Amino acid sequence: MAIEIERKFLVKDDRWRDLVQGYLYRQGYIVTKDLTTVRVRTIGDRAYLTIKGKNAGMARLDLSMKFLQWKPIKF
């Protein structure tokens, strides 16, 4: 389990766009009764389950697991 530290940066312009490759992210959240965040995310053919604890200032506990076998479901 890691500790996530939230950081935000202001980007001056769009020059960086020509230097990177984009990926399609799909994600959804599972509702909990406390301040825990549970997220399911797919990035291409990979899938992850992430559980984040409540914020303690700028940091919070972060547990992320990769699904070893993942097959998308078509609806």
Buried (B, 14 or more C-beta within 10 A) or exposed (E): EEEBEEEEEEEEEEEEEEEEEEEEEEEEEEEEEEEEBBBBBBEEEEBBBBBBBEEEEEEBBBEBEEEEEEEEEEE
